[in-house]
Amino acid sequence: MDVTLRKGTVDDAEELFILVQDFATSFLPDKLAFRNTLEQVITDESANLTVALLQENIVGYCLGFDHYAFYANGRVSWVEEIMVREDLRKTGIGRKLMDEFEDWCIQRSSQLIGLATRRAAPFYEALNYENSAVFFRKLLTEV
Ligand SMILES: CC(C)(COP(=O)(O)OP(=O)(O)OC[C@H]1O[C@@H](n2cnc3c(N)ncnc32)[C@H](O)[C@@H]1OP(=O)(O)O)[C@@H](O)C(=O)NCCC(=O)NCCS
């Protein structure tokens, strides 16, 4: 399957929002808030938004970030969201998106990639990620 990757842009808003609605479980995505967030993300040099395209349609995306951490002697990176259109899962698109994110992290001399997952542990295990911590959170807004 001829899936290509490129950086996300504001022009992707409509198509991306459809995938984001499927991804979100704790929050109800709001279109205006999504658009504002997209504008922030694509101008943030510590953010990486990559979209996967099949016949010019967006069929997946990965959003990740990095920041400095004392414990790692430099940058660490986090996968915030990764999503592949349901009917195209298990065809290698998620791996391709993660490979691209990893390349970006390596270019920026990041020391590790972390992420939290409830639903996709077998996917990350297949990509040689190891279970290393328990994830805690506190919601700071009413949902
Ligand atoms: C998780 C997700 C992004 C994976 O994308 P994908 O395109 O289906 O993954 P790939 O086809 O590239 O799979 C890569 C490897 O992971 C394995 N894998 C993927 N999903 C799996 C699953 N649910 N169970 C077991 N293995 C899985 C594949 O078999 C493949 O292994 P292989 O290369 O050794 O054959 C996709 O299932 C998805 O969008 N899920 C809903 C959103 C979600 O849960 N995102 C992650 C939140 S942190």
The ligand as a Gaussian input file, in Angstrom:
#p B3LYP/6-31G(d) Opt

LIG

0 1
 C       -2.308000       1.584000      17.848000
 C       -2.408000       1.868000      16.355000
 C       -1.932000       3.301000      16.066000
 C       -1.503000       0.862000      15.607000
 O       -1.473000       1.210000      14.255000
 P       -1.436000       0.092000      13.124000
 O       -1.281000       0.794000      11.824000
 O       -2.590000      -0.810000      13.257000
 O       -0.098000      -0.708000      13.505000
 P        0.842000      -1.509000      12.496000
 O        0.012000      -2.181000      11.458000
 O        1.930000      -0.635000      11.998000
 O        1.431000      -2.618000      13.464000
 C        2.796000      -2.652000      13.855000
 C        2.996000      -3.913000      14.649000
 O        2.177000      -3.884000      15.836000
 C        1.311000      -4.999000      15.848000
 N        0.008000      -4.571000      16.369000
 C       -0.668000      -3.464000      16.051000
 N       -1.838000      -3.407000      16.726000
 C       -1.877000      -4.538000      17.466000
 C       -2.832000      -5.065000      18.358000
 N       -3.975000      -4.412000      18.635000
 N       -2.572000      -6.253000      18.935000
 C       -1.432000      -6.934000      18.655000
 N       -0.473000      -6.445000      17.811000
 C       -0.705000      -5.283000      17.234000
 C        1.184000      -5.433000      14.406000
 O        0.823000      -6.781000      14.306000
 C        2.574000      -5.153000      13.893000
 O        3.451000      -6.179000      14.256000
 P        4.447000      -6.840000      13.168000
 O        5.082000      -5.697000      12.433000
 O        5.404000      -7.605000      14.017000
 O        3.563000      -7.648000      12.311000
 C       -3.868000       1.670000      15.815000
 O       -4.301000       0.375000      16.224000
 C       -4.854000       2.698000      16.329000
 O       -5.035000       3.752000      15.705000
 N       -5.524000       2.416000      17.453000
 C       -6.501000       3.327000      18.037000
 C       -5.845000       4.517000      18.696000
 C       -4.868000       4.091000      19.764000
 O       -5.116000       3.218000      20.575000
 N       -3.696000       4.757000      19.734000
 C       -2.635000       4.525000      20.691000
 C       -2.912000       5.280000      21.942000
 S       -1.474000       5.490000      22.903000

